[in-house]
Amino acid sequence: MDWFIKLMAEQQRELSTTQLDQLERYYQILVEWNEKMNLTGITERDAVYEKHFYDSISLSFYVDMDQVTRLADIGSGAGFPSVPLKICYPHLKITIVDSLNKRIQFLTHLCKQLELQNCQLVHGRAEDVARQEEHRDQYDLVTARAVARMNVLNEFCLPFAKPGALFAAMKGSEPKDEIEEAGKSLKELNGKLEDIHHFKLPNEEADRHIILIRKQGSTPKKYPRKAGTPLKQPIM
């Protein structure tokens, strides 16, 4: 996996043998479990390293992970981006929220096999979990990767971020229309667009966008609304 190691080094991220071994074991476990449950449509080794691992770690090119202690990953699926970030930055305390218990079982097994500490795996809907005191307005960084449109994502994710913290939405195609459409939800949820970063994956050259939103204040009491409502009736 020389190309991957080289690209990490170019970004001033020298991975140890242990970290590289963890990523390789992650790949093996992902493919193994994918045979019995649908975790990803991408199973070829180079593609997993590029489209899942590199793509996840790319967030650290734009956000200083040394300043982050608690990270919440909403709708993480097979653990992206939080688990590759945790491997690269072991100090992170990660919380993964996913509504499908099978995925939580996979992630529990994965974290155990990779011997990752400080990983909290929460089975539940984001709207319900964000109402719990231990999660509401508590995280330094909140992530979501290809989960929903921005006007929905803001309601899923911003309630987890503490005032002053960041929400990073990781997207593929050009998000301009989504961001315009999400203006009201940002205002309602005390979020402010801080930056949009665009890059291309190194081999496939597919577009990637990272939208950074700064949480301006505590989450208003009425948000998030009842589970299912943000998807059915996005804030417009």
C-alpha positions as CSV (number, residue, x, y, z in Angstrom):
1,M,0.0,0.0,0.0
2,D,2.9,2.3,-0.9
3,W,0.8,5.0,-2.6
4,F,-1.3,5.3,0.6
5,I,1.7,5.6,2.9
6,K,3.3,8.2,0.5
7,L,0.1,10.3,0.3
8,M,-0.2,10.3,4.1
9,A,3.5,11.4,4.4
10,E,2.8,14.2,1.9
11,Q,0.1,15.4,4.4
12,Q,2.6,15.2,7.3
13,R,0.9,12.1,8.6
14,E,3.5,9.4,9.3
15,L,1.6,6.3,10.3
16,S,3.2,3.8,12.6
17,T,3.4,0.1,11.9
18,T,0.7,-0.4,14.5
19,Q,-1.6,2.1,12.8
20,L,-1.0,0.6,9.3
21,D,-1.7,-2.9,10.8
22,Q,-5.0,-1.6,12.3
23,L,-6.1,-0.2,8.9
24,E,-5.2,-3.5,7.2
25,R,-7.1,-5.5,9.8
26,Y,-10.0,-3.0,9.4
27,Y,-10.1,-3.8,5.7
28,Q,-10.1,-7.6,6.4
29,I,-12.9,-7.4,8.9
30,L,-15.0,-5.1,6.7
31,V,-14.8,-7.5,3.8
32,E,-15.4,-10.5,6.0
33,W,-18.6,-9.0,7.6
34,N,-19.7,-7.6,4.3
35,E,-20.4,-11.1,3.1
36,K,-23.1,-11.5,5.6
37,M,-24.5,-7.9,5.9
38,N,-24.5,-5.0,3.5
39,L,-21.8,-2.6,4.9
40,T,-20.3,-1.3,1.6
41,G,-20.4,-1.8,-2.1
42,I,-16.7,-1.2,-2.2
43,T,-14.6,-4.2,-1.3
44,E,-11.5,-4.1,-3.6
45,R,-8.5,-3.3,-1.4
46,D,-7.1,-0.2,-3.2
47,A,-10.7,1.1,-3.5
48,V,-11.4,0.7,0.2
49,Y,-8.1,2.5,1.1
50,E,-8.9,5.3,-1.3
51,K,-12.7,5.8,-1.0
52,H,-13.1,4.9,2.7
53,F,-9.8,5.3,4.6
54,Y,-8.1,8.2,2.7
55,D,-11.5,9.9,2.2
56,S,-12.2,9.6,6.0
57,I,-8.7,10.8,7.1
58,S,-8.9,13.7,4.6
59,L,-11.0,15.6,7.2
60,S,-7.8,16.0,9.3
61,F,-6.2,17.9,6.4
62,Y,-8.7,20.8,7.1
63,V,-9.5,20.4,10.8
64,D,-6.8,20.3,13.5
65,M,-7.5,17.0,15.2
66,D,-5.0,17.8,18.0
67,Q,-7.6,20.4,19.1
68,V,-10.4,17.8,19.2
69,T,-11.1,15.6,22.1
70,R,-14.7,14.4,21.7
71,L,-15.9,13.5,18.2
72,A,-19.5,12.3,17.4
73,D,-20.1,10.5,14.1
74,I,-23.7,10.5,13.0
75,G,-24.9,7.7,10.7
76,S,-21.5,6.3,10.5
77,G,-22.4,3.0,8.7
78,A,-19.2,0.9,8.7
79,G,-17.3,3.5,10.8
80,F,-16.5,6.2,8.4
81,P,-15.0,8.7,9.0
82,S,-14.6,8.2,12.7
83,V,-12.7,4.9,13.0
84,P,-9.9,5.7,10.5
85,L,-9.6,9.1,12.2
86,K,-9.4,7.3,15.6
87,I,-6.7,5.0,14.3
88,C,-4.6,8.0,13.1
89,Y,-5.4,10.1,16.2
90,P,-5.6,7.7,19.2
91,H,-6.4,10.5,21.7
92,L,-9.8,11.0,20.2
93,K,-12.8,9.9,22.2
94,I,-15.4,8.9,19.6
95,T,-19.1,8.3,19.8
96,I,-20.8,6.7,16.8
97,V,-24.6,7.0,16.5
98,D,-26.3,4.6,14.1
99,S,-30.0,3.5,13.9
100,L,-29.2,0.0,12.7
101,N,-28.3,-2.4,15.4
102,K,-26.4,-4.8,13.0
103,R,-24.0,-2.0,12.2
104,I,-23.5,-1.3,15.9
105,Q,-22.7,-5.0,16.3
106,F,-20.1,-4.8,13.5
107,L,-18.5,-1.7,15.0
108,T,-18.4,-3.2,18.5
109,H,-16.5,-6.2,17.0
110,L,-14.3,-4.0,15.0
111,C,-13.2,-1.7,17.9
112,K,-12.5,-4.8,20.0
113,Q,-10.4,-6.4,17.3
114,L,-8.5,-3.2,16.7
115,E,-8.0,-2.7,20.4
116,L,-9.4,0.9,20.2
117,Q,-10.1,2.6,23.5
118,N,-12.7,5.3,24.2
119,C,-15.2,4.3,21.5
120,Q,-18.8,4.7,22.5
121,L,-21.3,3.0,20.1
122,V,-24.9,4.2,20.4
123,H,-27.8,2.4,18.8
124,G,-30.5,5.0,18.1
125,R,-31.9,7.7,15.9
126,A,-29.9,10.9,15.9
127,E,-33.0,12.9,16.8
128,D,-33.5,10.8,19.9
129,V,-29.9,10.6,21.0
130,A,-29.3,14.3,20.6
131,R,-32.1,14.9,23.2
132,Q,-30.0,13.1,25.9
133,E,-28.1,15.3,28.3
134,E,-24.8,13.4,27.9
135,H,-24.8,14.0,24.1
136,R,-26.6,17.4,23.6
137,D,-24.2,20.3,23.0
138,Q,-21.2,18.2,24.1
139,Y,-18.9,17.5,21.2
140,D,-15.8,19.3,19.8
141,L,-16.4,17.9,16.3
142,V,-19.4,16.3,14.7
143,T,-19.2,14.4,11.5
144,A,-21.5,12.9,8.9
145,R,-20.5,11.4,5.6
146,A,-22.9,11.2,2.7
147,V,-26.0,10.7,5.0
148,A,-28.6,13.3,3.8
149,R,-29.0,16.7,2.4
150,M,-27.7,19.7,4.4
151,N,-31.1,21.0,5.6
152,V,-31.7,17.6,7.2
153,L,-28.1,17.0,8.3
154,N,-28.0,20.3,10.2
155,E,-30.9,19.1,12.4
156,F,-29.3,15.6,12.8
157,C,-25.8,16.8,13.7
158,L,-25.7,20.4,15.1
159,P,-27.5,19.5,18.3
160,F,-24.5,17.3,19.3
161,A,-21.9,20.1,18.8
162,K,-21.0,22.3,21.7
163,P,-21.2,26.1,21.2
164,G,-18.1,27.1,19.3
165,A,-17.5,23.6,18.0
166,L,-17.5,22.4,14.4
167,F,-19.8,20.2,12.3
168,A,-18.1,18.7,9.2
169,A,-20.4,17.4,6.5
170,M,-18.5,15.2,4.0
171,K,-20.0,15.3,0.5
172,G,-19.2,14.1,-3.0
173,S,-20.8,16.3,-5.6
174,E,-20.9,20.1,-5.6
175,P,-22.9,21.2,-2.5
176,K,-23.8,24.8,-3.6
177,D,-27.5,24.1,-4.0
178,E,-27.8,22.2,-0.8
179,I,-26.1,24.9,1.2
180,E,-28.4,27.6,-0.2
181,E,-31.4,25.4,0.6
182,A,-30.0,24.9,4.2
183,G,-29.8,28.6,5.0
184,K,-32.9,28.6,7.3
185,S,-31.9,25.4,9.1
186,L,-28.5,26.9,9.9
187,K,-30.1,30.0,11.3
188,E,-32.6,28.0,13.4
189,L,-29.9,25.7,14.8
190,N,-27.4,28.3,15.6
191,G,-24.9,27.3,12.9
192,K,-22.8,29.4,10.6
193,L,-21.1,28.3,7.4
194,E,-17.4,28.7,8.0
195,D,-15.7,27.1,4.9
196,I,-16.1,24.6,2.0
197,H,-13.1,22.6,1.0
198,H,-12.9,20.8,-2.3
199,F,-10.4,18.2,-3.3
200,K,-10.2,15.1,-5.6
201,L,-9.5,11.5,-4.5
202,P,-5.9,10.7,-5.5
203,N,-6.4,7.8,-7.9
204,E,-10.0,7.9,-9.1
205,E,-10.0,11.8,-9.0
206,A,-13.7,11.8,-7.8
207,D,-14.8,15.1,-6.3
208,R,-15.0,15.5,-2.6
209,H,-16.3,18.5,-0.5
210,I,-16.0,19.1,3.2
211,I,-18.5,21.7,4.5
212,L,-17.5,23.2,7.9
213,I,-20.2,24.7,10.0
214,R,-19.4,26.6,13.3
215,K,-22.0,26.2,16.1
216,Q,-22.7,29.7,17.4
217,G,-24.8,28.9,20.5
218,S,-26.7,26.2,22.3
219,T,-29.3,24.1,20.5
220,P,-32.8,25.7,20.8
221,K,-35.1,23.5,22.9
222,K,-37.5,22.6,20.1
223,Y,-34.7,20.8,18.1
224,P,-34.2,18.2,17.0
225,R,-37.8,17.4,16.3
226,K,-39.3,14.0,16.7
227,A,-37.5,11.1,15.0
228,G,-38.4,11.0,11.3
229,T,-39.7,14.5,11.1
230,P,-36.4,16.2,9.7
231,L,-36.4,13.8,6.7
232,K,-40.1,14.2,6.0
233,Q,-40.3,17.9,6.7
234,P,-36.9,19.5,6.4
235,I,-36.5,23.1,7.8
236,M,-37.0,25.3,4.7
